[in-house]
Amino acid sequence: MSAWRGHLNRWRRRLAQVLLHRVVFGELSQGRWLPHTRIAPSTCIEHEDRLHLADHVFIGAFNFIEASGSVTVGEGVQITHHVSIVTHSSHRAQRLLAKAYVSWPAGRPRPGWVAGPVAIGPWCFIGPHSLLEPGTQLGAGCIVRAGSVLRGDYPPHSLIAGNPAVVVGDARQGDQRWLDADPALRAHYEAWAGARRRDPT
């Protein structure tokens, strides 16, 4: 009996993998076909009409993207798993207004309401269990370490960590080790990083 259950569980996991978790190439964004973009089916996207994706993007499993205020994801961005990206926060407004929150006049700003678009520059990496809060802007080539909580602007090639997240280094320094070890990679890297790579300050 236990061997039979083991086989059943194995097939059940394989079926779930195919139906729920398998990531495949090809996506649509704003009416554009993105043949090299992949989004895991387990990622939850709210207001998908305001999510602007470039190609070569990877969005892994169990992410949450709330795009009501606009989320822009540049080319080659990798969003790993269990990442949250939100463009508004209403918890203060609900605490301040209590029951009046739902009947607050349309067009009149709610006290405590925080909102702003999120933009992730090309070729950024967002580590697991990170949060990008309203108004966050990432320049090209940033690396966000796991568990970071971001709010505000971060310059290109920043190495970002912490809660609240701060710039802790320059991502190009780590890239340089790989480029030195394999010079054939340089042309690919220069295609997006360009002159910015040569000035890590």
C-alpha positions, 0 to 999 in steps of 0.5 A: 500500500505504501509503495502504491501511495509513493507512486501516486504522489510522484505522479501527482507532483509531476502533473502539478509541475506540468500544469501549475509550475512549468515555465515556458517561453513566450508572453504578451505585454501591451499587445507585443509578443515577447518570445523570450520572456517567461512567467511562472503560472504561480505568479499572481499579477493584478492589473496586468494591463498596467504591467509593461514588460520588455523581452528576455524577462524571467519571473519565477514562481510565487511572486506577487505583482500589483501593477495598478500604479504601473510597473515597468520591467526592463529587458533581461530582468530576473525576478526570482521567487516570493518577490512582491512588487506593489504600487500602492499601500492603503493600510494607513488610510484604512486605519485613519479613516476606519469605516469611512474608507469605503465611502470617501469621496471619489477624487479626494485624496485619502489621508495616508494613501501611498502610491507610485509607479515601480520601474526596474531597469534592464538586466536587474536581478531581484533576489528571493523574498524581496519587496519593492514598495511604491515609487521604487526605481532601479537603474540598469544592472542592479542586483537586489539581495534576498530579503531586501525591502526597497523604497526610493531610487537606486542608481545603475549597477547598485548592489542593494541589500537590507531592510530598509534597502541601501546600496552596499556595493557596485555590481560591476565589481563582481561582473568583472571577475567573470569577464576577466576569467572569460574575455569572450563574454565581454562583447555580450556584456558591453552590448547592454552595460556599455561605457557605464561598466568602465566607471564603477564609481 
